[in-house]
Amino acid sequence: GQNIDQPTEMTATEGAIVQINCTYQTSGFNGLFWYQQHAGEAPTFLSYNVLDGLEEKGRFSSFLSRSKGYSYLLLKELQMKDSASYLCAVMDSNYQLIWGAGTKLIIKP
Amino acid sequence: NAGVTQTPKFRILKIGQSMTLQCAQDMNHNYMYWYRQDPGMGLKLIYYSVGAGITDKGEVPNGYNVSRSTTEDFPLRLELAAPSQTSVYFCASSYSGTGGYEQYFGPGTRLTVT
């Protein structure tokens, strides 16, 4: 079966750095997405990785290792507005997104 | 641009009732999707469409139907509602179904079936 694993919840301090991990087992791989979802709102796109390595976009970076079935999202200089759920999704061989359950990130002052 | 719009925002249905969730996008995207999101679970794909007149089942299509008569609209029909269909429903669209094209999501419809 297809499986995406992420931690359920993480807590971090304002101004700090946090790394959210995602491991996956899917039938085929056509890229990995990270989305942010604030409580009661729709998911919004953060990043896309299809090749191994690190993609940096401002305070957010995303890393991919296809051989290990592993990705992480790195958030720097945390702000209170970063309190949200972070969803990892893998595009499988049928070009459908398989979604993880999300990691709820709590930022404390 | 309004992006992706969904109506209604909230709805309570009785068991056995039917309803249509509306979804529209003004970005001229060919690809459109319907997902459901249950607490503690990942988004599950119900149906998707690669263009007007073309629809296909996703992971959890039972109890639902869709149509795509225009590029803009992609309504989701629930027939004979059941408590298991209590969920948050998101419609999304994308320029392409392959590559790194992001999916744009509507605000969601929160449905309760009692």
Interface residues (C-beta under 8 A of the other chain):
Chain A: I4 T8 N30 G31 F33 E41 A42 P43 T44 F45 Y48 V50 L87 A89 M91 Y95 Q96 L97 I98 W99 G100 A101 G102
Chain B: G40 M41 G42 L43 K44 L45 Y48 G58 E59 F90 G97 T98 G99 G100 E102 Q103 Y104 F105 G106 P107 G108
